């Protein structure tokens, strides 16, 4: 009883010990009746549709504050799709018209462009390539269970952005 007083359970334990035990009366009062109704099978779809209309919809990502982690994920997918479309598009164009898309003609075409267009084109190609490559390395680190904390995710995210900027400038200047 000394330990019960230390915790503050003394009065509750005494009250429980002295309370009359009328279990039969308690079971009668607590029992609830449930009414069921037999419905045709066609009513099930109607009930389900009504329930679906009352469900709350999941919030869309546009109501959340942008975070580095999900923005980087979306950009990684976008750069992957863009680079794939470019690769497959050029490959199919080479298969369809090999004389037009061979290396000599491509170098001649790019060489005839103004310098500003060349730099813009190289930047448009280099930035997605650099980001997607560096973010892929980041994901490989995550696969090895490295940088799995929130701080680690953000520090590697900022490292990918900085590396993308440096790599893009280096690739454009080549």
N, C-alpha and C positions, 0 to 999 in steps of 0.2 A: 504494500500500500504506500510505502514511502516513495517508490519510483512513480506511482500514479500522481501523487501530490506534486512532485517535482515538475511534471509535465503539465499539470493542470487538469488532469482527468478525474480527480477524486469525486467531485459532485456528480459528474456524468455517470461514473461507474456505480455510485451509490443509488442514483435514481434508477438506473437500468436494473440493478439487483432487487430493488423494492417494488418495481412496477408490476402490476398484475399481468399475468400471461393469459390473455383471452384471445388465442390464435383463431378460433373459429369465427368470432365476430369480425376480426380484422380481415379475414379472407372474404367474407361476404361483402363488406364495404368496398374493398379494393377491386372486386370483380366488375368488369365492364362487359357490356353486351355489344356485339358487332352484328350489324345487319348487312346481309349480302343480297345482291340482286342478280338475277339471271338475265344476261343480255345476248342478243344474237351476235354471231361472229362479225357481221358488218359494222357493228357499233364500236368494235375495238379500234378500228382505224380512225374513226371520228374522235374517239377519246384521246388517242395518241396525238392526233393533229392539234387538238385543243391544248394538250399539255405542252407540245412543242412551241406553240405561240406564246405561252406564259413563261418559258425559260428565258433567263437572261442571256444575252449574247456575250461572247468572249470579247474583251476589249482589244481593239486593233492596235498595232504597234505605233500608229501615228499619234496616239494620246500620251505615249510615254516620252520621257526626256531621252534624247539620243545618247547612247552610251558607246564607248569605243569598241566594246566587244561585239555588239550586234551590228554596228555600222561596218566594222571590219569584216564580219562574216558575210554581209550582203555584198560588199565591194569585192570580196574574194570570189564569190560565186559569179558576180558580173564579169570580172576580169577573166575568169576561167572560161565562161561562155564566149566572151568576145574573142579571146585568143584562139579558142577552138573553131569558131566560125571563120576567123581569118585564115587559119591553117587549112581547114577543109575547103574553104572557098578558093584559095589559091591552088590547092592540089587539084580540085576538080577543073578549074580554069586551065591548068597546065595539061590535064588529060584531054580536054576538049580542043584546045588550040595550043599545041606545044610550041609552035613557031612564034607565037606572040608573047608567051609567058616564059620563054627560056631566059637564062641568066644574062646573056648579052643584051637582049632587048630591054630587060628590066633595068640594068645598069645604065643603058643609053637613055631611057626615059627619065630616070631619076636624075641623071647628070644634066639633063636639059632644063630642069626646074630651077626657079629662083632660090637663093640661099635661105630666105625666110620660110619658104614652103618646105624645104628639106628639114630644117630644124623643127618646124611644127610637126611634120610627119614622123620624124625620129622620136620626138617627145610623146606623141600619141601612141607609138608602138612601145617605147621603152618604159613608160610609167606603169602600164598594166602588167608588163612582163616582170618588171622588178618587184612590184607589190605582190603579185601572185607567187613568184618564186620565194621571196622572203617570208611571206605568210605561210607558205607550204613548209618551210623549215620550222617555223613556229609551231605548226600543227604536228610535225614530227617530234618536236620536243615534248609536246603534250602527250603524244602517244607513248613516250618513254617516261611518263608521269613526272615531268619536270615543269616548274612554273604553274602549278595547278591551283594556286591561291589567287584571290582577287588581285592582290598586289602584284603577283607574278604575271597574271594575264594583262594587266594594264602596263607594266613595265616592258613586257615583250611587245605589246601593241605599239607603244611609243617608239620602241627600238625598230620595229618594222617600218613605221612611218618615216623615221629619220633615215634608215637604210634605203628606203625607196627614193627619198629625195636625193641622196648622195649617188645612188646607182643610176638614177635617171639622168642626172647631170653628167655623170661619167660616160654613160652610153651615148648620150647626144653629142658629146664632144669627140667621140671616136671618129 
